[in-house]
Amino acid sequence: MGFVFDRNMARIYDAWSRSSQGRAIDRSIEQLILSLLDPGLGERVLDIGCGSGNHLLILNKMGLDVSGVDASPEMIELAKERLGHRCTLKTGVAEDLPFEDNEFDFAVLINTVEFLDNPVEALREAGRVANKKVFVGVINSLSWNGLLRRIEGYLGNPLFGGAKFYNLWQLKSLLKAAYGPVPISWGCIKLRPSFVEEMRPFGRPLWDWKESPFGFFLGVSATMAYRIKADKIPLKIRLKEATQPLMTVKTFSRMAAHQGQGGEFKARNCPWVY
């Protein structure tokens, strides 16, 4: 199941989400989700590990039919206070979602897989309930921010001390383990320290990549491509050999019926059909 937030952890997470970095991510994550999921108005989305509802508010603002699930009852209560009747909220773990197959168009896990013991199983569950795409958003372990967050965890920050950070290749590996060779697209939020932002030779940013594996925040989406495969399962019951062909048995049955009606049949006039 992984790390479950209590009320104190909820307070710490909300404080971080209101920080300059947290607000910067929230301002940019809407465009990242739109570009990778391309959702339509009214489509259903499930936020797995929804916490106190920060990203549910973003998804609701985008015109989506939103639902959320979190392992912490206290986080769900906070989300209910913020969203009221605009959202369906349930308490449950990511590895065993309390929803039906294909109940949603999309599933999103934003800052969720970092706190899971079994992220592959959680991704499989996300793919079970979503019939179009699954979006995963994480702080990039190869970014300067990921390095700072890991240092904070080593120094005793309870929020990041229990987190496992991922890079792009690790995320792709998790998605492949969960779904196989499905289409994957990705993007990033390229937030950099202020002194780097000031280094703009010829009026352009120092790193002006559309997709950077070193971006501050990574977003990766997997398109659900359902396949049917027949397993080679050996028969455990040995078939018995037939004593005579099926058509022969059927012919004898007709002969008996005809003889019962007073007719006569001679074997030499009876054509055998196999």
N, C-alpha and C positions, 0 to 999 in steps of 0.2 A: 504493500500500500504506500509506503514511503512516509515522508514528513507531513504531519497534520498540524495545521496552525491552531493555536489556542487564542484567547482574546488578547493576550499580551503580544503574541506574534502578529496578530491582525493589526494591532496598533502600530507596531514597528514597520510592517509592510505598507500600511497606509501613509505613514510618515515619509517613507522612501518614495512612494508613488507621487507624493505632493512636492518632492524635491525638484530641483531644476532638471535633473536627468530624467526622473520619472515623468515629468510633464512634457519634456522633449520627446520621449518615446511615444507618449499618448497622442501628441500632436501629429506625429509622423506615421503611426501604426495604421491609421485609417487608410491612407493612400497605399501602404504596403499590402493590406488585406484586399483592397479593391483591385489592385493590379494582379494579385496572384489567384484570387478566387473569382473575380468578375461576377459578383452575386446580383440577382435581380430583386426588385422590390417585393417584399412579402415572403421571400424564401426563408426556410427555417434553418437556424444555426444553433448548435449546442456549444456552449463555452465550458470546456472540461477543466476543472480547477478554477472556477470563476472567482473565488475569493469573495471580496466585499462588493464586487460588481463594477469595478472600474471599466473593464473591457466590454461588459454587457451594455453599459451606457453608450460606448462608442458604436457597438453593433446596432443598438436600437436607433441611434441617430442616423445610421445608414439606411434605415427603412426595413430592417430585417425582423422576422418573427423570432425572438430570442428566448432561449432557455439556458439554464445554468445548473451545474452540478459541482459539489465540492464535498470533500471528506470531512470538513469541519462544520458541525452544526452552528457554531458561533459565527463563522464567516457567512453562512447562508442567512442567518438572522440579520446580519448587517446589510447584506445584499437586498433582502426584503424591505428593509427600512428605506433604502435608497431608490429602489425601482417600483415598489408597490405591486400593482396588478399588471404592469407592463411586461412582466417576465414570468415564466414558469421555472421554479427553483426546487431542486431536490437534493437531499443529502445522500451521497454515495461515493464509492471509490472509482478511480479511473479504470481499474482493471476489471470491474464488474458493473457496468453502467445500468441504471434502472430504467432503461428505455428499450423500445422494440427495434427490430432490424429495420434499417432504412427509414427510420422515423424522421430524419433530418436531411436537408440538402448538403449541409456542411457541418464539420466539427472543427473547433479550434482549440489548441492547447498553447496558451500564451504564458510564458514563465511557469510552466507546469512540469514538463519532463525533468527539469533540474532537480525536482524534489521527489521523484518516484524511484522505488526500488526496482521495478520491472517496467521500464518504459516501452519495451516491445509489446508486451501484453496490453498495455494501455492503448498503444497505437492500433493494435488489432481490434480492440473494442471500439475505438473511434471510427475505424473503417467499417465496422459492423453496423453502426447506427447512422452513418453518413453515406448517401448514395452518389455524391458527386466528388467532393474534395475534402481532404484533411489538411489543415494549416497548423504548422508548429512554429512558434516564435520564441527565441531564446536570446539571452545576452551572450555575445560571441566570446568564447574563451581565448581567441587569438587577438582580440581587440585590447586596447589600453584599458578600457573600462572593465573588461573581464578580468584582467590582471589585478586591477585595484580591488574588485569585489572579492577575488580569492584571497588577497592579502587581508582584507577586512575579516573574512571568515577565519583565517589563521589567528588573527588577533582577538577573536572572541565574539564577533558579531553573530548573534544567534540566527539571523536571517540567512546570511550567506555561508555560515559555517556548516549548515546542513544541506547545501546545494552542490550539485555536480554540474559543472559548466561544459558546454559542447561547442565544437567548431562545425564548419559546414560539412566536412567529410564524415564526421561522426554522425551527424544528423541524417545524411544520406544513407549511411550504413544502417541506422536504426529503421528508416523507412523501408529499405530493401528487405531487411529481416522480417518486417511486419507484413509487407504487401507483395514482395517479389519485384520484378522489373517493370514497375508502373511508371508512367510519365511523371517527372518531377520538375518543378520550376522554383526559382528562389530569387530573393532580393535582399537588400540590407538597408539599414538606416546608418548613414555615414557621419555620425557625430564624432568630432575630434576635439582635443584640448584647444583652448582659445589661442595659445601661442602658435599652434599649427594652422589654425584658420587664418591667422595673419600672414602666413607665408604663401603669398599668391603671386608667383612670378608671371609677368605678362597678364595680370588680371584674372588668372585662372587658379582654381584650387590646386594645391600640391598634388593631391591624388584625385583625379577626376574620372573615376570609374563608375559605370552604371551598375556593375555588380562587383563588389569587393569582398573577398573572403576574409578580410580583416575589418569589416564594418562593425560599428558599435553594437547593432542589434540585427540578428538574422531572422528572416522569414522564409520558410520552405513549405511548399504545398505539394501534395501527392494526389493525382487524379485516380479515382477508384476505377480500375479496369477488372471487372469480375470475369473469372474464367471457370470453366467446368473441366475437370480432369478425372478420367476413369482410372481408379487404382486397380492394379493386377492382384486381386485377392483370390488365392487358391480355394477350390471347393474342398470342404472338409468331409462331405458325404460322397462315397463312391457310387456312381451310377450303375445300375444293374443292366446287364445285357438283355435286350428284348428277345423273347422266345420265338416270335414270328413278326413279320412286318405288320405295321398298323393297318395298312390298306387290306392285307389278307384277312385280318380279324374283322374289318368292316364288311368285306365281301361275304365271309361266313355268316355274319349276322343277317345280311340281306337274304341269303339262301335259306336260313332257318325261318325267317319271317315269311318268305314265299312258300315254303313247304307247309307252314302252319295254315296257309290259306288254300291248301289243296293242290298246290303246284308241284311239279317235279323238276328237279335239277340234276343233270348229269355232270360229273366232275370234268369229263373230257370236253364239254361244251362251255365250261366256265373259264373265261380268260383271267389269268392272274395279273394283277396290277400292283406294281411295286413303286 
